[in-house]
Amino acid sequence: MVQPRDVGMVDHHSKASGARSQLPQAVIDLAQGGERAVGAEASCLSAAEVELALVDLVSDANGEVVIFNDSGFRTLALRTDAAVVGGGQAQRHMTAGGDDVSGFNYVTFEGGVTVYFPEELNLIVAK
């Protein structure tokens, strides 16, 4: 089980355009804020159906990783010590590995790794 120091949750079920545009900044603020996970944040982390470590993911030549949610999971926890430096929703984009991630959400970490994931997947970034 993760014992988080910093937790940010990317919840992309909201369809409101205003909420969507503020989401990536909220993730960056939480991931860089050094805040301890308490209450709802801690329970969100424990509710993750899958937990992965960023260092275990294999990126393509451009430092991109694509998470396809073929299993239908709702929540994924991604552990890393790297700070979140960006995020949002990809416009038209093809990865070096040949994956079309247009419309996918993404989070970019210091060091250059970008993780793309489908909109229906909640991503928790934890240290």
Secondary structure by P-SEA (a helix, b strand, c coil): cccccbbbbbccccccaaaaaaaaaaaaaaaaccccccaaaaaaaaaccbbbbcccccccccbbbbbbccccccbbbbbccccccccccccccccccccccccccccccccbbbbbbcccbbbbbcc
